[in-house]
Amino acid sequence: MVKAKTIYNCQSCGASHPKWQGQCSQCGEWNTLVEEVLAPTTRGVANRKAFSEAQLKDRLVSWSQVKAKQGDGERISTQIEEFDRVLGGVGGKTGIVPGAVMLLGGEPGIGKSTLLTQVVLNLVRQELSGPIFYVCGEESPQQIDLRINRILIKENKKISKKNLTFITTVDVDELVEIVKTQQPSLVVVDSIQAMTTSDLTGAPGSVSQVREAADRLAKVAKRLHIPMFLIGHVTKDGAIAGPKTLEHIVDAVLELSGERTGELRLLRTLKNRFGATDEVGVFRVDEVGLAQVNNPSEFFLEHAETAVPGSATTCVMEGTRPLLIEVQALVVKSQLAMPRRVGRGIDLSRIQVLAAVLQKHCKQPLGSFDIFLSAAGGYKVTEPGVDLGLAMALVSSLKNKPLPQGSIFIGEVGLLGEIRQVSYLDRRLKEAKRLGFNQIYFKQTHRSVRELLGELKI
């Protein structure tokens, strides 16, 4: 077999080099050269092959054929409601789109392989048209079998082993040929960093190997209409490892996050060609795997039945889903010349702005106090609708007075101390009332934070 020719392209300016070098001679950037396969080119009209009737029919696809072949009604449910929610859909039909290539990333040990193993077992029970392939790039079939047995022991259910096949190759070209021959109903690659091609000289996990392997797998998945999951690693900064072009190759990028020492896991969508990108799935770690949390609002509320100083309840939106969470504040006298501002799940800039607003417009002496803010359950706050809850928690901790029991605070706090409107207010209010919160404070009840503090007398 003739080895494919390769070339080194700069990821910064696009300049090509015949061999690797530390610095690009065109733009001067360091460590930006990546090995790529040099595609053969044909010059001249004479070398171009004319389309045969069969080739032309294969390349021209009627819209009616597309609708009959793939639509929202064709989605495959994973039987895990939280997972299907993240994959998206319309009309109540959610799940896996045939032919979609999905990248699942997350820190080591966070539960990526466990979650996809549970998905695979649910799909095996459905007895799809073809076998399910699980590519063992980092684990042996025996190790995966131990994980499967651990999950099945808790469920106390028997399952047919005929529809699940383990693939023990890490050569992406071999895997592509196996997929073409066997026509599986689903492929899980664990992981994409373990896959290699002999056309490149880079080590497994290098930028060139990861991108080329993902590109070849995506092409065969699209051509044969086979859904595919790719498990990806993350860098030390928490980003999904590999070039940014890897995220452009796949159809959906899923991220499983959470504190490794905690029991909460959040599945988010960073990119989704077939659904929304702001949905979230909530899971809880149990003794055998990941269990979905059907009512996450109750999971995030630990002190809802007791009044504790420094604790406030607020509501956030994850896509179209309202979630009630508890925010906690600790305000203590500082022993430093510059008081500390620390947030867990809350941006430092948000803490600084709220502290300045409370000090100027509400006359709260926070300038000489250390401030610590946290969202319960390891949740990461990203929207401004929690500002009012954070502000009330800060004042409650500063005065050492609990907020009224059964109260919830919804609203954005402006730089002038006013309470501003938030989106999806009706859904937030409905969720709060459903969980028994009868005192709801928002823009329609109070115009400013100072007015609200005066009424609550804290």
C-alpha positions as a Markdown table, in Angstrom:
| # | Residue | x | y | z |
|---|---|---|---|---|
| 1 | Met | 0.0 | 0.0 | 0.0 |
| 2 | Val | 1.4 | 3.4 | -1.1 |
| 3 | Lys | 1.7 | 5.8 | 1.9 |
| 4 | Ala | -0.3 | 9.0 | 1.5 |
| 5 | Lys | 1.7 | 12.2 | 1.1 |
| 6 | Thr | 1.5 | 14.6 | 4.0 |
| 7 | Ile | 2.1 | 18.3 | 4.5 |
| 8 | Tyr | 2.4 | 20.6 | 7.5 |
| 9 | Asn | -0.1 | 23.5 | 7.5 |
| 10 | Cys | 0.1 | 26.4 | 9.9 |
| 11 | Gln | -3.1 | 26.7 | 12.0 |
| 12 | Ser | -2.6 | 30.5 | 12.3 |
| 13 | Cys | -2.0 | 31.7 | 8.8 |
| 14 | Gly | -2.5 | 28.6 | 6.7 |
| 15 | Ala | 1.0 | 28.5 | 5.2 |
| 16 | Ser | 2.2 | 25.1 | 4.0 |
| 17 | His | 5.6 | 23.6 | 4.9 |
| 18 | Pro | 7.1 | 20.3 | 3.6 |
| 19 | Lys | 8.4 | 19.3 | 7.0 |
| 20 | Trp | 7.7 | 20.1 | 10.7 |
| 21 | Gln | 9.4 | 23.1 | 12.3 |
| 22 | Gly | 8.8 | 24.8 | 15.6 |
| 23 | Gln | 8.1 | 28.3 | 14.2 |
| 24 | Cys | 6.1 | 29.2 | 11.1 |
| 25 | Ser | 8.3 | 31.1 | 8.7 |
| 26 | Gln | 5.4 | 33.1 | 7.4 |
| 27 | Cys | 3.6 | 34.4 | 10.5 |
| 28 | Gly | 6.2 | 33.7 | 13.2 |
| 29 | Glu | 3.8 | 31.8 | 15.5 |
| 30 | Trp | 5.2 | 28.9 | 17.5 |
| 31 | Asn | 3.9 | 25.3 | 17.6 |
| 32 | Thr | 1.2 | 25.9 | 15.0 |
| 33 | Leu | 2.2 | 23.4 | 12.3 |
| 34 | Val | -0.1 | 20.4 | 12.0 |
| 35 | Glu | 0.4 | 17.4 | 9.8 |
| 36 | Glu | -2.4 | 16.8 | 7.2 |
| 37 | Val | -2.9 | 14.4 | 4.4 |
| 38 | Leu | -2.2 | 15.9 | 1.0 |
| 39 | Ala | -5.2 | 15.1 | -1.2 |
| 40 | Pro | -4.3 | 14.1 | -4.8 |
| 41 | Thr | -5.3 | 16.7 | -7.4 |
| 42 | Thr | -6.1 | 16.2 | -11.0 |
| 43 | Arg | -5.4 | 19.0 | -13.5 |
| 44 | Gly | -7.2 | 19.8 | -16.6 |
| 45 | Val | -10.7 | 19.0 | -17.9 |
| 46 | Ala | -9.4 | 15.9 | -19.7 |
| 47 | Asn | -8.6 | 14.2 | -16.3 |
| 48 | Arg | -12.1 | 14.8 | -14.9 |
| 49 | Lys | -14.4 | 11.8 | -15.1 |
| 50 | Ala | -17.9 | 12.3 | -16.4 |
| 51 | Phe | -20.7 | 11.3 | -14.1 |
| 52 | Ser | -22.4 | 8.1 | -15.0 |
| 53 | Glu | -26.2 | 7.8 | -14.6 |
| 54 | Ala | -25.9 | 5.8 | -11.4 |
| 55 | Gln | -23.4 | 8.3 | -9.9 |
| 56 | Leu | -25.6 | 11.2 | -10.8 |
| 57 | Lys | -28.6 | 9.5 | -9.2 |
| 58 | Asp | -26.6 | 8.9 | -6.0 |
| 59 | Arg | -25.6 | 12.6 | -5.8 |
| 60 | Leu | -29.0 | 14.1 | -6.5 |
| 61 | Val | -31.4 | 13.6 | -3.6 |
| 62 | Ser | -35.0 | 14.8 | -3.9 |
| 63 | Trp | -36.5 | 16.7 | -1.0 |
| 64 | Ser | -39.3 | 14.1 | -0.8 |
| 65 | Gln | -36.6 | 11.4 | -0.3 |
| 66 | Val | -35.0 | 13.4 | 2.5 |
| 67 | Lys | -38.2 | 13.8 | 4.4 |
| 68 | Ala | -39.0 | 10.2 | 4.0 |
| 69 | Lys | -35.5 | 9.2 | 5.0 |
| 70 | Gln | -34.9 | 11.4 | 8.0 |
| 71 | Gly | -37.2 | 13.6 | 10.1 |
| 72 | Asp | -38.0 | 14.3 | 13.7 |
| 73 | Gly | -40.3 | 11.3 | 13.7 |
| 74 | Glu | -37.3 | 9.1 | 12.9 |
| 75 | Arg | -35.5 | 10.0 | 16.1 |
| 76 | Ile | -34.3 | 7.1 | 18.3 |
| 77 | Ser | -35.2 | 7.5 | 22.0 |
| 78 | Thr | -32.5 | 6.5 | 24.5 |
| 79 | Gln | -35.2 | 5.8 | 27.1 |
| 80 | Ile | -33.3 | 8.3 | 29.3 |
| 81 | Glu | -35.5 | 11.4 | 29.5 |
| 82 | Glu | -32.7 | 13.8 | 30.6 |
| 83 | Phe | -30.4 | 12.6 | 27.8 |
| 84 | Asp | -33.1 | 12.9 | 25.1 |
| 85 | Arg | -33.9 | 16.4 | 26.4 |
| 86 | Val | -30.3 | 17.5 | 25.7 |
| 87 | Leu | -30.3 | 15.9 | 22.2 |
| 88 | Gly | -33.4 | 18.0 | 21.4 |
| 89 | Gly | -36.4 | 17.6 | 19.1 |
| 90 | Val | -39.7 | 19.0 | 18.3 |
| 91 | Gly | -43.3 | 18.0 | 18.9 |
| 92 | Gly | -42.4 | 15.9 | 21.9 |
| 93 | Lys | -40.2 | 13.6 | 19.8 |
| 94 | Thr | -36.6 | 13.8 | 21.1 |
| 95 | Gly | -33.6 | 11.5 | 20.9 |
| 96 | Ile | -30.9 | 10.5 | 18.4 |
| 97 | Val | -31.1 | 11.6 | 14.8 |
| 98 | Pro | -30.1 | 8.9 | 12.4 |
| 99 | Gly | -26.7 | 9.7 | 10.8 |
| 100 | Ala | -25.8 | 12.3 | 13.5 |
| 101 | Val | -22.3 | 12.4 | 14.8 |
| 102 | Met | -22.2 | 13.5 | 18.5 |
| 103 | Leu | -19.1 | 14.3 | 20.5 |
| 104 | Leu | -19.3 | 13.8 | 24.3 |
| 105 | Gly | -16.6 | 15.5 | 26.3 |
| 106 | Gly | -15.7 | 15.8 | 30.0 |
| 107 | Glu | -13.0 | 15.4 | 32.6 |
| 108 | Pro | -11.6 | 11.9 | 33.3 |
| 109 | Gly | -13.7 | 9.9 | 35.7 |
| 110 | Ile | -16.8 | 12.2 | 35.3 |
| 111 | Gly | -18.9 | 9.4 | 33.9 |
| 112 | Lys | -18.8 | 9.7 | 30.1 |
| 113 | Ser | -18.3 | 6.0 | 29.4 |
| 114 | Thr | -20.8 | 5.0 | 32.1 |
| 115 | Leu | -23.5 | 7.2 | 30.7 |
| 116 | Leu | -23.0 | 6.0 | 27.1 |
| 117 | Thr | -23.0 | 2.4 | 28.4 |
| 118 | Gln | -26.4 | 3.0 | 29.9 |
| 119 | Val | -27.6 | 4.5 | 26.6 |
| 120 | Val | -26.3 | 1.5 | 24.7 |
| 121 | Leu | -28.0 | -1.0 | 27.0 |
| 122 | Asn | -31.3 | 0.8 | 26.6 |
| 123 | Leu | -30.9 | 0.7 | 22.8 |
| 124 | Val | -30.0 | -3.0 | 22.9 |
| 125 | Arg | -33.3 | -3.7 | 24.6 |
| 126 | Gln | -35.2 | -2.0 | 21.8 |
| 127 | Glu | -33.7 | -4.5 | 19.3 |
| 128 | Leu | -32.9 | -2.1 | 16.5 |
| 129 | Ser | -32.5 | -3.2 | 12.9 |
| 130 | Gly | -28.7 | -3.8 | 13.2 |
| 131 | Pro | -26.1 | -4.5 | 15.8 |
| 132 | Ile | -24.6 | -1.8 | 18.1 |
| 133 | Phe | -20.8 | -1.4 | 17.8 |
| 134 | Tyr | -18.8 | -0.3 | 20.9 |
| 135 | Val | -15.2 | 0.5 | 19.9 |
| 136 | Cys | -12.8 | -0.4 | 22.7 |
| 137 | Gly | -10.1 | 2.1 | 22.2 |
| 138 | Glu | -9.1 | 2.5 | 25.9 |
| 139 | Glu | -10.7 | -0.5 | 27.6 |
| 140 | Ser | -10.8 | -4.2 | 26.9 |
| 141 | Pro | -14.2 | -5.9 | 26.3 |
| 142 | Gln | -13.8 | -7.7 | 29.6 |
| 143 | Gln | -13.6 | -4.3 | 31.4 |
| 144 | Ile | -16.6 | -3.0 | 29.7 |
| 145 | Asp | -18.5 | -6.2 | 30.5 |
| 146 | Leu | -17.7 | -5.6 | 34.2 |
| 147 | Arg | -19.4 | -2.2 | 33.9 |
| 148 | Ile | -22.4 | -3.6 | 32.1 |
| 149 | Asn | -22.9 | -6.4 | 34.7 |
| 150 | Arg | -22.7 | -3.8 | 37.5 |
| 151 | Ile | -25.5 | -1.8 | 35.9 |
| 152 | Leu | -27.6 | -4.8 | 35.1 |
| 153 | Ile | -27.4 | -6.2 | 38.7 |
| 154 | Lys | -29.1 | -3.1 | 40.1 |
| 155 | Glu | -31.8 | -3.1 | 37.4 |
| 156 | Asn | -32.3 | -6.8 | 37.9 |
| 157 | Lys | -33.1 | -7.3 | 34.2 |
| 158 | Lys | -31.9 | -9.7 | 31.7 |
| 159 | Ile | -30.7 | -8.6 | 28.3 |
| 160 | Ser | -29.8 | -10.2 | 25.0 |
| 161 | Lys | -26.1 | -10.1 | 24.3 |
| 162 | Lys | -26.5 | -10.7 | 20.5 |
| 163 | Asn | -27.1 | -7.1 | 19.5 |
| 164 | Leu | -24.0 | -5.7 | 21.1 |
| 165 | Thr | -20.6 | -6.1 | 19.4 |
| 166 | Phe | -17.2 | -4.9 | 20.7 |
| 167 | Ile | -14.7 | -3.7 | 18.2 |
| 168 | Thr | -11.1 | -4.0 | 19.4 |
| 169 | Thr | -9.3 | -2.0 | 16.7 |
| 170 | Val | -7.9 | 1.6 | 17.0 |
| 171 | Asp | -7.2 | 1.9 | 13.3 |
| 172 | Val | -9.8 | 4.3 | 11.9 |
| 173 | Asp | -9.5 | 2.8 | 8.4 |
| 174 | Glu | -10.2 | -0.7 | 9.7 |
| 175 | Leu | -13.2 | 0.6 | 11.6 |
| 176 | Val | -14.6 | 2.4 | 8.6 |
| 177 | Glu | -14.4 | -0.8 | 6.5 |
| 178 | Ile | -16.1 | -2.8 | 9.3 |
| 179 | Val | -18.9 | -0.2 | 9.5 |
| 180 | Lys | -19.3 | -0.3 | 5.7 |
| 181 | Thr | -19.5 | -4.1 | 5.8 |
| 182 | Gln | -21.7 | -4.7 | 8.9 |
| 183 | Gln | -24.0 | -1.7 | 8.7 |
| 184 | Pro | -24.6 | -1.3 | 12.5 |
| 185 | Ser | -27.5 | 0.7 | 13.9 |
| 186 | Leu | -25.2 | 2.7 | 16.3 |
| 187 | Val | -21.5 | 3.2 | 16.8 |
| 188 | Val | -19.8 | 4.3 | 20.1 |
| 189 | Val | -16.1 | 5.2 | 19.8 |
| 190 | Asp | -14.4 | 5.3 | 23.2 |
| 191 | Ser | -12.4 | 7.4 | 22.6 |
| 192 | Ile | -11.6 | 9.5 | 19.5 |
| 193 | Gln | -8.2 | 10.3 | 20.9 |
| 194 | Ala | -7.3 | 6.6 | 20.7 |
| 195 | Met | -8.0 | 6.3 | 17.0 |
| 196 | Thr | -5.2 | 6.6 | 14.5 |
| 197 | Thr | -4.5 | 6.3 | 10.8 |
| 198 | Ser | -1.4 | 5.0 | 9.2 |
| 199 | Asp | -1.5 | 7.9 | 6.6 |
| 200 | Leu | -0.2 | 10.2 | 9.3 |
| 201 | Thr | 3.0 | 9.9 | 11.4 |
| 202 | Gly | 1.6 | 11.7 | 14.5 |
| 203 | Ala | 1.1 | 9.9 | 17.7 |
| 204 | Pro | -2.4 | 8.9 | 18.9 |
| 205 | Gly | -4.2 | 11.9 | 20.4 |
| 206 | Ser | -2.3 | 14.5 | 18.3 |
| 207 | Val | -4.2 | 17.2 | 16.6 |
| 208 | Ser | -3.8 | 15.8 | 13.1 |
| 209 | Gln | -4.7 | 12.2 | 14.1 |
| 210 | Val | -7.8 | 13.3 | 16.0 |
| 211 | Arg | -9.1 | 15.6 | 13.2 |
| 212 | Glu | -8.5 | 13.0 | 10.5 |
| 213 | Ala | -10.1 | 10.2 | 12.4 |
| 214 | Ala | -13.2 | 12.2 | 13.2 |
| 215 | Asp | -13.5 | 13.4 | 9.6 |
| 216 | Arg | -13.3 | 9.8 | 8.2 |
| 217 | Leu | -15.8 | 8.5 | 10.8 |
| 218 | Ala | -18.2 | 11.4 | 10.1 |
| 219 | Lys | -18.2 | 10.8 | 6.4 |
| 220 | Val | -19.1 | 7.1 | 6.7 |
| 221 | Ala | -21.8 | 7.9 | 9.3 |
| 222 | Lys | -23.4 | 10.4 | 7.0 |
| 223 | Arg | -23.2 | 8.2 | 3.9 |
| 224 | Leu | -24.7 | 5.1 | 5.6 |
| 225 | His | -27.1 | 7.1 | 7.9 |
| 226 | Ile | -25.6 | 5.6 | 11.1 |
| 227 | Pro | -25.7 | 7.6 | 14.3 |
| 228 | Met | -22.3 | 7.7 | 16.1 |
| 229 | Phe | -21.1 | 8.8 | 19.5 |
| 230 | Leu | -17.5 | 10.0 | 19.9 |
| 231 | Ile | -16.1 | 10.2 | 23.5 |
| 232 | Gly | -13.5 | 13.0 | 23.8 |
| 233 | His | -11.0 | 14.1 | 26.4 |
| 234 | Val | -10.5 | 17.6 | 27.8 |
| 235 | Thr | -7.4 | 19.7 | 28.2 |
| 236 | Lys | -6.1 | 21.0 | 31.5 |
| 237 | Asp | -8.1 | 24.2 | 30.9 |
| 238 | Gly | -11.4 | 22.2 | 30.7 |
| 239 | Ala | -11.9 | 22.6 | 27.0 |
| 240 | Ile | -12.6 | 19.6 | 24.8 |
| 241 | Ala | -9.2 | 18.3 | 23.4 |
| 242 | Gly | -8.5 | 18.5 | 19.7 |
| 243 | Pro | -8.7 | 21.3 | 17.2 |
| 244 | Lys | -11.7 | 23.6 | 17.0 |
| 245 | Thr | -12.4 | 22.2 | 13.6 |
| 246 | Leu | -13.3 | 18.9 | 15.3 |
| 247 | Glu | -16.4 | 20.6 | 16.7 |
| 248 | His | -17.3 | 21.7 | 13.2 |
| 249 | Ile | -17.0 | 18.2 | 11.9 |
| 250 | Val | -19.6 | 16.7 | 14.3 |
| 251 | Asp | -23.3 | 17.6 | 14.5 |
| 252 | Ala | -23.6 | 17.9 | 18.3 |
| 253 | Val | -21.1 | 18.6 | 21.1 |
| 254 | Leu | -22.2 | 17.4 | 24.5 |
| 255 | Glu | -20.4 | 18.2 | 27.7 |
| 256 | Leu | -20.7 | 16.3 | 31.0 |
| 257 | Ser | -19.6 | 18.4 | 33.9 |
| 258 | Gly | -19.7 | 18.4 | 37.7 |
| 259 | Glu | -17.5 | 18.1 | 40.8 |
| 260 | Arg | -15.8 | 14.8 | 40.8 |
| 261 | Thr | -16.2 | 14.5 | 44.5 |
| 262 | Gly | -19.9 | 15.5 | 44.3 |
| 263 | Glu | -22.9 | 13.5 | 43.2 |
| 264 | Leu | -24.3 | 15.9 | 40.7 |
| 265 | Arg | -23.6 | 15.7 | 36.9 |
| 266 | Leu | -24.9 | 18.2 | 34.3 |
| 267 | Leu | -25.1 | 17.3 | 30.6 |
| 268 | Arg | -25.1 | 20.4 | 28.4 |
| 269 | Thr | -25.1 | 21.0 | 24.7 |
| 270 | Leu | -22.4 | 23.3 | 23.3 |
| 271 | Lys | -23.5 | 22.7 | 19.7 |
| 272 | Asn | -26.5 | 21.0 | 18.2 |
| 273 | Arg | -27.6 | 21.0 | 14.6 |
| 274 | Phe | -30.8 | 19.2 | 15.4 |
| 275 | Gly | -32.0 | 21.0 | 18.5 |
| 276 | Ala | -31.5 | 23.8 | 21.1 |
| 277 | Thr | -28.1 | 24.5 | 22.6 |
| 278 | Asp | -29.4 | 25.7 | 26.0 |
| 279 | Glu | -31.0 | 22.6 | 27.4 |
| 280 | Val | -29.5 | 20.7 | 30.3 |
| 281 | Gly | -29.8 | 17.2 | 31.7 |
| 282 | Val | -29.4 | 16.6 | 35.4 |
| 283 | Phe | -28.0 | 13.3 | 36.7 |
| 284 | Arg | -27.0 | 12.0 | 40.1 |
| 285 | Val | -24.2 | 9.5 | 40.7 |
| 286 | Asp | -25.3 | 6.4 | 42.4 |
| 287 | Glu | -23.5 | 3.1 | 43.3 |
| 288 | Val | -23.6 | 1.7 | 39.8 |
| 289 | Gly | -23.9 | 4.6 | 37.4 |
| 290 | Leu | -25.8 | 7.8 | 36.6 |
| 291 | Ala | -29.4 | 8.2 | 37.6 |
| 292 | Gln | -31.5 | 10.9 | 36.0 |
| 293 | Val | -33.0 | 13.6 | 38.3 |
| 294 | Asn | -36.6 | 14.1 | 37.2 |
| 295 | Asn | -37.2 | 17.0 | 39.5 |
| 296 | Pro | -33.9 | 18.9 | 39.8 |
| 297 | Ser | -35.5 | 21.9 | 41.6 |
| 298 | Glu | -36.0 | 19.8 | 44.7 |
| 299 | Phe | -32.4 | 18.5 | 44.4 |
| 300 | Phe | -31.0 | 22.1 | 44.5 |
| 301 | Leu | -33.1 | 23.2 | 47.5 |
| 302 | Glu | -31.6 | 21.9 | 50.8 |
| 303 | His | -32.8 | 24.7 | 53.1 |
| 304 | Ala | -36.2 | 25.3 | 51.6 |
| 305 | Glu | -38.0 | 24.2 | 54.8 |
| 306 | Thr | -35.7 | 26.1 | 57.2 |
| 307 | Ala | -34.8 | 29.8 | 57.4 |
| 308 | Val | -31.0 | 30.1 | 57.5 |
| 309 | Pro | -29.0 | 33.4 | 57.4 |
| 310 | Gly | -27.2 | 33.8 | 54.1 |
| 311 | Ser | -29.4 | 31.5 | 52.1 |
| 312 | Ala | -31.8 | 32.6 | 49.4 |
| 313 | Thr | -33.9 | 30.8 | 46.7 |
| 314 | Thr | -34.0 | 32.0 | 43.1 |
| 315 | Cys | -35.0 | 30.6 | 39.7 |
| 316 | Val | -32.8 | 30.1 | 36.6 |
| 317 | Met | -33.8 | 29.0 | 33.1 |
| 318 | Glu | -32.0 | 26.2 | 31.3 |
| 319 | Gly | -33.4 | 26.4 | 27.8 |
| 320 | Thr | -37.2 | 26.2 | 28.3 |
| 321 | Arg | -36.8 | 24.6 | 31.7 |
| 322 | Pro | -37.1 | 26.6 | 35.0 |
| 323 | Leu | -34.9 | 25.4 | 37.8 |
| 324 | Leu | -35.1 | 26.6 | 41.4 |
| 325 | Ile | -31.7 | 26.7 | 43.1 |
| 326 | Glu | -30.4 | 27.8 | 46.5 |
| 327 | Val | -27.7 | 30.5 | 46.6 |
| 328 | Gln | -25.6 | 30.9 | 49.7 |
| 329 | Ala | -23.5 | 33.8 | 50.9 |
| 330 | Leu | -20.9 | 34.2 | 53.7 |
| 331 | Val | -19.9 | 37.8 | 54.7 |
| 332 | Val | -17.2 | 38.1 | 57.3 |
| 333 | Lys | -15.0 | 40.9 | 58.6 |
| 334 | Ser | -11.8 | 41.1 | 56.5 |
| 335 | Gln | -8.4 | 40.9 | 57.9 |
| 336 | Leu | -6.8 | 42.0 | 54.7 |
| 337 | Ala | -6.2 | 45.5 | 53.2 |
| 338 | Met | -8.1 | 44.4 | 50.1 |
| 339 | Pro | -11.1 | 42.2 | 51.0 |
| 340 | Arg | -11.6 | 39.0 | 49.2 |
| 341 | Arg | -14.4 | 38.2 | 46.7 |
| 342 | Val | -14.7 | 34.5 | 46.0 |
| 343 | Gly | -17.4 | 32.7 | 44.0 |
| 344 | Arg | -18.1 | 29.0 | 43.4 |
| 345 | Gly | -20.3 | 28.7 | 40.3 |
| 346 | Ile | -20.6 | 32.5 | 40.2 |
| 347 | Asp | -18.4 | 34.9 | 38.2 |
| 348 | Leu | -16.1 | 37.2 | 40.2 |
| 349 | Ser | -17.3 | 40.2 | 38.2 |
| 350 | Arg | -20.9 | 39.6 | 39.1 |
| 351 | Ile | -20.0 | 39.5 | 42.9 |
| 352 | Gln | -18.1 | 42.8 | 42.6 |
| 353 | Val | -20.9 | 44.6 | 40.8 |
| 354 | Leu | -23.5 | 43.4 | 43.3 |
| 355 | Ala | -21.3 | 44.4 | 46.3 |
| 356 | Ala | -20.8 | 47.9 | 44.8 |
| 357 | Val | -24.5 | 48.4 | 44.1 |
| 358 | Leu | -25.5 | 47.3 | 47.7 |
| 359 | Gln | -22.8 | 49.6 | 49.2 |
| 360 | Lys | -23.8 | 52.7 | 47.2 |
| 361 | His | -27.5 | 52.5 | 46.8 |
| 362 | Cys | -28.5 | 50.4 | 49.8 |
| 363 | Lys | -25.9 | 51.7 | 52.3 |
| 364 | Gln | -24.6 | 48.2 | 53.1 |
| 365 | Pro | -21.0 | 48.4 | 54.4 |
| 366 | Leu | -19.5 | 45.6 | 52.3 |
| 367 | Gly | -16.3 | 47.4 | 51.5 |
| 368 | Ser | -14.5 | 46.0 | 54.6 |
| 369 | Phe | -15.9 | 42.5 | 54.5 |
| 370 | Asp | -14.8 | 39.3 | 52.7 |
| 371 | Ile | -17.6 | 37.9 | 50.5 |
| 372 | Phe | -18.0 | 34.3 | 49.5 |
| 373 | Leu | -20.9 | 33.3 | 47.2 |
| 374 | Ser | -21.9 | 29.8 | 46.1 |
| 375 | Ala | -24.6 | 28.1 | 44.1 |
| 376 | Ala | -25.8 | 24.9 | 45.9 |
| 377 | Gly | -25.2 | 21.5 | 44.2 |
| 378 | Gly | -22.3 | 22.6 | 42.1 |
| 379 | Tyr | -24.5 | 24.6 | 39.7 |
| 380 | Lys | -22.8 | 27.2 | 37.5 |
| 381 | Val | -24.8 | 30.5 | 37.3 |
| 382 | Thr | -24.7 | 32.1 | 33.8 |
| 383 | Glu | -27.8 | 34.3 | 33.6 |
| 384 | Pro | -28.6 | 37.7 | 35.3 |
| 385 | Gly | -32.0 | 36.5 | 36.6 |
| 386 | Val | -30.3 | 35.4 | 39.9 |
| 387 | Asp | -28.9 | 38.8 | 40.8 |
| 388 | Leu | -31.7 | 39.6 | 43.2 |
| 389 | Gly | -31.3 | 36.3 | 45.0 |
| 390 | Leu | -27.6 | 36.8 | 45.3 |
| 391 | Ala | -28.0 | 40.4 | 46.6 |
| 392 | Met | -30.6 | 39.2 | 49.3 |
| 393 | Ala | -28.3 | 36.4 | 50.4 |
| 394 | Leu | -25.4 | 38.9 | 50.8 |
| 395 | Val | -27.5 | 41.2 | 53.0 |
| 396 | Ser | -28.9 | 38.3 | 55.0 |
| 397 | Ser | -25.4 | 37.0 | 55.8 |
| 398 | Leu | -24.2 | 40.6 | 56.6 |
| 399 | Lys | -27.0 | 41.3 | 59.0 |
| 400 | Asn | -27.1 | 37.6 | 60.2 |
| 401 | Lys | -30.9 | 37.6 | 59.7 |
| 402 | Pro | -32.7 | 34.9 | 57.7 |
| 403 | Leu | -35.0 | 35.7 | 54.8 |
| 404 | Pro | -38.7 | 34.9 | 55.1 |
| 405 | Gln | -39.4 | 31.2 | 54.9 |
| 406 | Gly | -41.1 | 30.2 | 51.6 |
| 407 | Ser | -39.7 | 33.3 | 49.7 |
| 408 | Ile | -38.1 | 33.4 | 46.3 |
| 409 | Phe | -36.3 | 36.2 | 44.6 |
| 410 | Ile | -36.3 | 36.6 | 40.8 |
| 411 | Gly | -34.8 | 39.5 | 38.9 |
| 412 | Glu | -31.8 | 41.3 | 37.5 |
| 413 | Val | -30.2 | 44.0 | 39.5 |
| 414 | Gly | -29.1 | 47.1 | 37.5 |
| 415 | Leu | -26.2 | 49.4 | 38.3 |
| 416 | Leu | -28.7 | 52.0 | 39.8 |
| 417 | Gly | -30.1 | 49.4 | 42.2 |
| 418 | Glu | -33.3 | 48.9 | 40.3 |
| 419 | Ile | -34.9 | 45.4 | 39.8 |
| 420 | Arg | -35.2 | 44.6 | 36.1 |
| 421 | Gln | -37.4 | 42.3 | 34.2 |
| 422 | Val | -36.3 | 38.7 | 33.3 |
| 423 | Ser | -37.2 | 36.4 | 30.5 |
| 424 | Tyr | -39.8 | 33.6 | 30.8 |
| 425 | Leu | -41.2 | 35.1 | 34.0 |
| 426 | Asp | -44.5 | 33.2 | 33.7 |
| 427 | Arg | -42.7 | 29.9 | 33.7 |
| 428 | Arg | -40.5 | 30.8 | 36.6 |
| 429 | Leu | -43.5 | 31.9 | 38.7 |
| 430 | Lys | -45.4 | 28.7 | 37.8 |
| 431 | Glu | -42.5 | 26.5 | 38.9 |
| 432 | Ala | -42.1 | 28.5 | 42.2 |
| 433 | Lys | -45.8 | 28.1 | 43.0 |
| 434 | Arg | -45.7 | 24.4 | 42.1 |
| 435 | Leu | -43.0 | 23.9 | 44.8 |
| 436 | Gly | -44.9 | 25.8 | 47.4 |
| 437 | Phe | -43.2 | 29.2 | 47.4 |
| 438 | Asn | -46.0 | 31.7 | 48.2 |
| 439 | Gln | -43.8 | 34.9 | 48.6 |
| 440 | Ile | -42.4 | 35.8 | 45.3 |
| 441 | Tyr | -40.4 | 39.0 | 44.9 |
| 442 | Phe | -39.7 | 40.4 | 41.4 |
| 443 | Lys | -40.0 | 43.6 | 39.4 |
| 444 | Gln | -43.8 | 43.9 | 39.7 |
| 445 | Thr | -43.7 | 43.7 | 43.5 |
| 446 | His | -40.8 | 46.0 | 44.1 |
| 447 | Arg | -39.0 | 48.6 | 42.0 |
| 448 | Ser | -35.6 | 48.6 | 43.7 |
| 449 | Val | -33.4 | 46.5 | 46.0 |
| 450 | Arg | -33.5 | 49.3 | 48.6 |
| 451 | Glu | -37.3 | 49.2 | 48.7 |
| 452 | Leu | -37.3 | 45.5 | 49.1 |
| 453 | Leu | -34.8 | 45.6 | 52.0 |
| 454 | Gly | -36.9 | 48.2 | 53.7 |
| 455 | Glu | -40.0 | 46.1 | 53.6 |
| 456 | Leu | -38.2 | 43.0 | 54.8 |
| 457 | Lys | -36.5 | 45.0 | 57.5 |
| 458 | Ile | -33.1 | 43.5 | 57.1 |
